Amino acid sequence: MMKPHILLVDDDERLRDLLRKFLVDNGFFVSTAREAEHARGLIDLFLFDLIILDVMMPEEDGFSLADFIRKGPVRLKDVPILFLTAMGETENRITGLTRGGDDYLSKPFDPRELLLRIQAILRRSQSLKGSSSLSMGEVNYDLQSNRLMRRTTPISLTTVESNLLKIFARHRGKTLTRDDLVTEYEGDLNPRTVDVQITRLRRKIEDDPKIPRYLQTIRGKGYILIPDA
């Protein structure tokens, strides 16, 4: 089994080196970056299982880097982010979680707590990746068989609808832009028809397509699939 690959971004060289050694000793493969620009270069080269991100850094802060990650290519949208920072006030925590963070740990901290949080985040992440079905009220979608059912009644999907639903299923809970959908689509998809296809898909999975509960629009950003489980 491959070791989880963690990117640690912190401008404090001493802390960065200590944490790297601690995490390596606990079974992780760790890359480190001293600031945001350095981290961007590594993110372009590698796909990480988790990013540990300091907030207060020179030139560009961690919140800005998190925005870049969440608004970047589709492959980055599901990478968990753990903010590790001396900014421990409630408002800072709220900002971190609303800017794409999965967890927020204040300095100073016990490395054992950091390890437990990392393990919890990775368990949640792997659980989502490993889930083979989606439940949306009376509708269930099986990713392996590509079958959509309303209770016991099969619902037919066009090729476009099927491919779009697969993309949303892989990135459940994450906002996807039209460009994201076009980029990851298996075949040719016209960006101008994405909205039409979303409307058609909603008719098949929503109780009320005009007031979607599961396949929602995030104004000015794109679409997000939020299943029950």
LUMBATI-400320 format. One record per residue (C-alpha): residue in three letters; x, y, z. Coordinates in steps of 0.1 Angstrom, whole numbers, padded with zeros to 4 digits, always signed. Layout:
N
ALAXYZ/...
//
This chain:
229
MET+0000+0000+0000/MET+0014+0034-0010/LYS+0021+0059+0018/PRO-0002+0090+0018/HIS+0016+0120+0002/ILE+0013+0152+0023/LEU+0023+0187+0013/LEU+0034+0208+0042/VAL+0035+0245+0036/ASP+0050+0267+0063/ASP+0076+0296+0062/ASP+0090+0285+0096/GLU+0119+0264+0086/ARG+0125+0248+0121/LEU+0088+0238+0125/ARG+0087+0226+0089/ASP+0117+0203+0094/LEU+0104+0190+0127/LEU+0070+0182+0114/ARG+0084+0166+0083/LYS+0105+0142+0104/PHE+0075+0135+0127/LEU+0052+0127+0098/VAL+0077+0106+0080/ASP+0083+0086+0112/ASN+0046+0080+0113/GLY+0043+0065+0079/PHE+0037+0094+0055/PHE+0056+0106+0024/VAL+0061+0144+0029/SER+0070+0172+0005/THR+0076+0207+0020/ALA+0072+0242+0007/ARG+0085+0274+0023/GLU+0058+0297+0008/ALA+0028+0298-0016/GLU+0047+0301-0048/HIS+0069+0272-0040/ALA+0038+0252-0031/ARG+0021+0260-0064/GLY+0050+0245-0082/LEU+0048+0213-0063/ILE+0010+0211-0067/ASP+0015+0213-0105/LEU+0039+0183-0103/PHE+0022+0160-0078/LEU-0012+0149-0066/PHE-0013+0151-0028/ASP-0035+0132-0004/LEU-0035+0161+0021/ILE-0022+0197+0022/ILE-0012+0212+0056/LEU-0012+0249+0052/ASP+0001+0278+0073/VAL-0019+0310+0071/MET+0005+0338+0078/MET+0032+0336+0052/PRO+0051+0363+0032/GLU+0039+0374-0002/GLU+0007+0353-0002/ASP-0012+0339+0028/GLY-0026+0305+0032/PHE-0062+0315+0026/SER-0053+0328-0008/LEU-0035+0296-0016/ALA-0065+0276-0005/ASP-0086+0297-0029/PHE-0062+0288-0057/ILE-0065+0251-0049/ARG-0102+0250-0047/LYS-0107+0271-0079/GLY-0080+0252-0098/PRO-0082+0221-0119/VAL-0108+0194-0110/ARG-0080+0171-0097/LEU-0073+0196-0069/LYS-0109+0202-0057/ASP-0111+0170-0035/VAL-0076+0173-0019/PRO-0082+0179+0019/ILE-0067+0211+0034/LEU-0057+0214+0071/PHE-0049+0249+0082/LEU-0021+0250+0108/THR-0017+0285+0122/ALA-0012+0308+0152/MET-0044+0326+0142/GLY-0067+0308+0166/GLU-0096+0332+0170/THR-0131+0319+0162/GLU-0134+0343+0132/ASN-0102+0330+0117/ARG-0113+0294+0121/ILE-0146+0303+0104/THR-0127+0320+0076/GLY-0104+0290+0071/LEU-0133+0265+0069/THR-0153+0287+0045/ARG-0122+0292+0023/GLY-0120+0255+0016/GLY-0103+0241+0047/ASP-0114+0206+0060/ASP-0099+0213+0095/TYR-0081+0240+0115/LEU-0055+0235+0142/SER-0041+0264+0162/LYS-0004+0268+0171/PRO+0010+0258+0195/PHE-0002+0222+0192/ASP+0006+0187+0203/PRO+0020+0167+0173/ARG-0001+0138+0185/GLU-0033+0158+0180/LEU-0021+0168+0145/LEU-0015+0131+0137/LEU-0050+0122+0149/ARG-0066+0149+0128/ILE-0046+0139+0097/GLN-0057+0103+0102/ALA-0094+0114+0106/ILE-0093+0136+0075/LEU-0077+0108+0054/ARG-0103+0083+0066/ARG-0131+0106+0056/SER-0115+0113+0023/GLN-0109+0076+0015/SER-0145+0067+0026/LEU-0159+0092+0001/LYS-0137+0080-0027/GLY-0146+0044-0020/SER-0183+0049-0019/SER-0199+0032-0049/SER-0234+0046-0047/LEU-0253+0078-0041/SER-0286+0082-0023/MET-0308+0112-0032/GLY-0341+0107-0015/GLU-0360+0080-0034/VAL-0333+0080-0061/ASN-0302+0058-0059/TYR-0272+0059-0083/ASP-0248+0030-0085/LEU-0215+0042-0099/GLN-0202+0007-0107/SER-0232-0004-0128/ASN-0241+0031-0139/ARG-0277+0025-0129/LEU-0301+0051-0117/MET-0332+0039-0098/ARG-0362+0056-0083/ARG-0371+0030-0056/THR-0373-0001-0078/THR-0380+0016-0111/PRO-0350+0021-0135/ILE-0344+0056-0149/SER-0328+0058-0183/LEU-0298+0081-0188/THR-0285+0095-0220/THR-0247+0093-0226/VAL-0242+0129-0217/GLU-0263+0126-0185/SER-0245+0095-0175/ASN-0211+0111-0179/LEU-0221+0142-0161/LEU-0235+0122-0132/LYS-0203+0102-0129/ILE-0183+0135-0127/PHE-0206+0149-0100/ALA-0204+0116-0081/ARG-0166+0116-0081/HIS-0166+0151-0068/ARG-0196+0151-0046/GLY-0199+0180-0022/LYS-0175+0201-0044/THR-0185+0230-0066/LEU-0177+0224-0103/THR-0176+0251-0129/ARG-0188+0246-0165/ASP-0151+0245-0175/ASP-0145+0218-0149/LEU-0173+0197-0164/VAL-0161+0202-0200/THR-0125+0193-0190/GLU-0133+0161-0172/TYR-0161+0150-0196/GLU-0154+0117-0214/GLY-0159+0129-0250/ASP-0171+0162-0265/LEU-0193+0185-0245/ASN-0203+0220-0257/PRO-0200+0245-0228/ARG-0230+0263-0241/THR-0252+0232-0235/VAL-0241+0224-0200/ASP-0270+0243-0184/VAL-0295+0224-0206/GLN-0280+0190-0197/ILE-0281+0199-0160/THR-0318+0208-0163/ARG-0325+0174-0179/LEU-0305+0156-0152/ARG-0324+0173-0125/ARG-0357+0161-0139/LYS-0345+0126-0133/ILE-0330+0129-0098/GLU-0350+0157-0081/ASP-0385+0156-0066/ASP-0390+0192-0077/PRO-0365+0201-0105/LYS-0374+0238-0102/ILE-0363+0237-0066/PRO-0333+0213-0067/ARG-0322+0198-0034/TYR-0294+0176-0046/LEU-0279+0191-0078/GLN-0277+0227-0068/THR-0265+0259-0085/ILE-0239+0280-0068/ARG-0245+0314-0082/GLY-0216+0328-0101/LYS-0195+0296-0096/GLY-0211+0265-0110/TYR-0229+0234-0097/ILE-0226+0210-0068/LEU-0240+0176-0060/ILE-0250+0171-0024/PRO-0264+0135-0019/ASP-0279+0122+0013/ALA-0251+0096+0015/
//
